[in-house]
Amino acid sequence: MQKENIAQLQISRYNYPLPDDRIAKYPLEQRDASKLLVYGGSGIHTFRFGELPELLPEGSLLLFNNTRVIHARLLFHKETGAQIEVFCLSPHIPADYVVSFQQRRQCSWHCMIGNARRWKDEPLSMDIPVDGGLVRLKAEKGSTTGSDTIIQFSWDNGELTFSELLEIAGKLPIPPYLNRPSEAKDDETYQTVYSRSEGSVAAPTAGLHFTEKVMKELREKGIKMGEVTLHVGAGTFKPVKSETIAGHEMHTEFISVPKETIEQLLHYSGKIVVVGTTSMRTVESLYYIGRRLFAGADITAGDLRVKQWEPYGDTVEITPEQALLNILHYLDETGQQRLISSTQLMIAPGYTFHYPDAIITNFHQPQSTLLLLISAFVGDDWSKIYNYALGNDYRFLSYGDSSLLWKRRNGIQKE
């Protein structure tokens, strides 16, 4: 479908009533006791998430987003008592996440500023208790672009990395729609059991239902597993405020995919199931990166960013397999073991999927880009799925229940 047709989709078509009491403010004590809605050829049914290993075909490939949520909210206090929140979004210098987290004296980040009108140009500082002493962390304001401000951080203890400072001084950024402050327990419950790549400011919430027990049972059944990384940005909570999706700008997010995962996708003959919309956007972005490599001979890493409307134009089409082969050839030529890029990909109704057969995902906000993605995957049946969930006491959003949705093909739902 052409961009002009996609862009004119009315966001009001993707609305539904969501009472506040259906938004889960806290997770269940036992993660895998949550409900699991399964949508496929036999209709819509309710299971427990712990039954997932029995519901996936033997030999399926599960793809997880292994990102880890950081303590991104730093609360500074001026001498007047005013509180300024510095919300770390993504590294500026060094731009690499791993390298930035390892810095021991200074680094700069793209940040959002809370109570910005109370912060002029003076440096802010806080004293952080560490091992019986105090470490002074200073924040200095740089240039501002849109809602982002470059903040230069510096601290007076070279033994501490920036990652360690954030872990001690920062607060976990839970979703704004929970309407409550973060609590100590969120440090555990708002991380997936397989998280390890630091960088997100929001959890890939479809993965919150997995437990070590479920992972063990999946492996015992012969379910294969692969990992990708997408560091979730604050833009994931940004509502579509324009009447049509043409007026909405998608946020750009860092992605990293190991060579091993790309090879798994290329050679896999079983069902491919992505865990969460972040994994979906990462995997689908591979097609457009591979297509870009096909089109240009002198491509650099900076040229590989996937743009918002890239799927919806008149460009040469290649097979999904050829796209993956192009990426593997690029990695071999450049001596890299993983593809590192970024994506602004918008998946909306009319989009053509290239790799996944199913998605495991939570229930998303009305009129959101996440709901657009689900509608693209299951068609107009998204409303049947959500009405069923509302009518059967499902819990919604980040700490809510989950679903296993099989993709529609040519108007026919298949498992």
ABEGO torsion letter per residue (X at the ends): XBAAAAAABBAAABBBBBBAAABBABBBABAAABBBBBBBAAEBBBBBAAAAAAABBBGBBBBBBABBBBBABBBBBBAAGBBBBBBBABBAOBABAAAAAABAABBBBBBBBBGAAABBABBBBBBBBBGGBBBBBBBBBBBBBEABBBBBBBBABAABBAAAAAAAABBBBBBAAAGBBBBAAAAAAABBAABABBGBABBBAAAAABBAAAAAAAAAAGBBBBBBBBBBBAAAABBBABABAAABBBBBBBBBBBAAAAAAAAABABBBBBBEAAAAAAAAAAAAAAAAAAABABBBAAAABBBAAAAABBBBBBBAAAAAAAAAAAAAAAGBABBBBBBABBBBBGBBBAABABBBBBBBBBGBAAAAAAAAAAEAAAAAAAAAAAAAGBBBEAABBBBBBBBBBGGBBBX
